[in-house]
């Protein structure tokens, strides 16, 4: 998937674009709108916590760092002479998994409280009343959807990013 992001001046323009995206068979769960707090979005698809925050990247970083720490701790425990000798085949995977789980949990707790880098770039515009639209589309439809957005409002300057892969449930 690729994520198209662009600013929309107001709610009526956002409604027009969402209607056109729906006609182009883009499902609501792939359309995310971020607005200033208190802006009535009515039936527009509002962005969730994974789009607004740094949750997914922080979770990934935490899992990687926690897993690496667990492996290092396991190697240290096995390498210390006179220490409790446990088979490395069971100790290392257990510590890697435990460290990864703990790191992911801690990373998620930190990330959910931080705005995503993508949203931070638009924060001033959002606070001034504009809406940020994020639309996830398959790579083969990227040009088509970008043309659709540009035809609705020619002054828009959409950009593309690769969205973080959401964690498995």
N, C-alpha and C positions, 0 to 999 in steps of 0.2 A: 504494500500500500504506500501511497504517497499522500502527503498532507498539503493541501492548498490553503494558504492563509492570506487574509486580506481584511481591510477595514471597510465597514459599511457606515454611511453617515447617520442613518436613523432606522427605527423599527419598520416603517413602511417599505423601505428599500430592502431590508433584510427579509421581510415577508415575500416580496417579489422574487428575490433570489432563491429562497427556500422552495417556493412553489415551482420555479423553473428546474431546480435540482431534483425535486420529487418527480416532475414530469420526465426528467432524464433518467429516472429509476435509481437515484441515489437514496438509499434508505435513511430514515431519520437518525439511526444510531451512528451514521457516518458523518453527520452534520452537527457541529458544536458551535454554540454562540456564547461569547463572553461579553457581558455588559457591565456598566457601572452598577453598583449595588442600588437597588430600588427601582431599576428600570423595568417596567412591565413588559415581559417578552411574550405574554399571552400563550399562543400555541406553538411558538418557535422552540426548536430543540436546544435546550440549555446545555452548556458544557459541564461535564462531571469533574470529579476530583482528579482523575487521571489526566485530564486535559489542562486543568487550571494549575496544577502543582507539579513539583519535581518528584512525585511519588515513584514512578517506574524507574527512572534513571538512578535515584537514590537507593531503591531496593536492589537493583542490579549491582551497584557499587558495593553496597553493604554485604551482599551475598558473596561476592568475589573476595573482598577483604577478609570477611569472617572465615571463609573456607581456607584461604591461604594461612591465616593465623592458626586455625585448627591443625593444619598439616604441619606447620612449623612447631607447634606445641607437641604434636605427636612424635615428630622426629626427635625433638629434644628429650622427651620422656623415654624414648627407646634408647637414645644414645648415652644417657647419663649412667655411668657405671654404678652398680650397687642399688640402683633404683628398682622400682617394681618392674619386673620384666613381664610384659604382656605381648602376645604375638602381634607383630607389626601389621599383619594382615587384617586384624580386627580393630586395632587401636587407631591407626591412621584414618581409615574411612569413617569411623565413628566420630572422631574429632573433627574431620573435615566437614562432615554433614552437620554436626552440632554447631560448629563455628559459622558455617554458611547460613544456617537457620537463624542463629542469634544475630549475625550481621545483617541479614535481610530484614529482620524485625526492627532492629535499631535504625537501619537505613530508611525503612518505610516511615517510622515515627518522625524522623528528621525531615524527610522529603515531603510528607503531607503538609508540613507547615511552611514550606518554601514555594514561592511562585515559580512556575516553569520559566526557563530562559526565554522561550518564545513569547510568552505572555508579558514578561518584563519589558521586552522591546516595544510593546504597544501600550504600556501602562498609562502614559500621559494622554494618548488619544482616547483610551477607554474612559479615563476619568473626566475627559472633556465632553463625553456623551456619545462618542462613536461606539460601534459594536465591532468586535473581532470575530470573524467567522473562520472556522477551521473545517475543512471538508476532506475526508479521507476517500481516496479513489484508487482503483487499480491502476498500475503504471500505464497500461495500454489505453486507458481512457483519459489520461492526464491532459493531453492537448485539447480534446473535445470539451472537457469541463472548464478548462481555462478560457476557451473561446466563448463558452456559454456565459461565464461570469463577465467577461469583457464586453460582450454584446449587451448585457443588461445595464451595465454602467461603464461606459468607455473610459472614464477617468480613473478607474480602479487599477491598482498595480499589484496583482496577486504574486505571491512568491511560493516556493515549494520547499518542503523539508521532509525528511524521513521520520515519521512518528515513531516514538519508542514502542517496542513490542510490549503489550500489556501482559502481566503475569497470568499464568494459567490458574483457573479457579481451583 
